[in-house]
């Protein structure tokens, strides 16, 4: 069991709804609308399996192009970028503001999608950074994604707590 309490802000902006069926690469199906995409290797014919694998990789490339989102906060001149997702990102945002008040040029990179990882966005966030701090409420599941997305060109430190 756990308990959290934090303020909630309700915005009055109009929400744009989207139809999830507009993504033809999605691996989910619907019993009356589309055929379920098979994700297995029960095809024992080598040629058929290879053809299906090429189709899957094409689909993955489409996903990589269309589905990558992140929030960049105060990253324009940041020397240190804090990466965080989920509830930890709200704490990290407050820490960035606190660091800024102390004269430390900090910024926040918050991935909204974790797969595929928003590689372009983190590179924009880190364009002026000297180092990265990966903050997670886990054992470091995102740190390798961060290092790989940055081509290991910046030092990446980790701070994680499990709970």
C-alpha positions, 0 to 999 in steps of 0.5 A: 500500500502507498499514499501520495498527496500533491496539489491538482490543477484543473485546466480549462483548455480544450482537449484534443481527442484522437482516434487510436485506430489511426495508427495502422502499425499498432499491434492491437486488434479489435474483434469487429474492426481489424485483424489482430497483428500476430507477434510470434514466430510460429511460421516455420517456413524460413521465407515466410518468417523472414518476410514477416520480420521485415514487415515488423521492422518496417512497422517499428520504423514507423513507430519510431518516426511517429511516436516519441514525446517528451517535455523539455523544461528550462533546458535552453542554457542548462549545464546539467539535465535531470531526466525523470519520468512519472511521479518523480518528474514532478519532484525533479521539476521542483528540484530544477527550479530550486537549483536555478534559484541557487544559480545552478543552470539545471533543466529537466528532460521528461520522456512521455513515451519510453518506447521508442525512447525520444532520442531526438528530444533528449539530444535537443535537451542536452545540446549545451549540457555538461552532464546528465542526472538520471533520477528514477524510482527504480533500479535504473531501467532508463539509464541505459536508454539515456546513455545510448540516446546520447551516444555516451558523449556525456557523463550520466549519473544515476540516483534511484530509490525503490519503494 
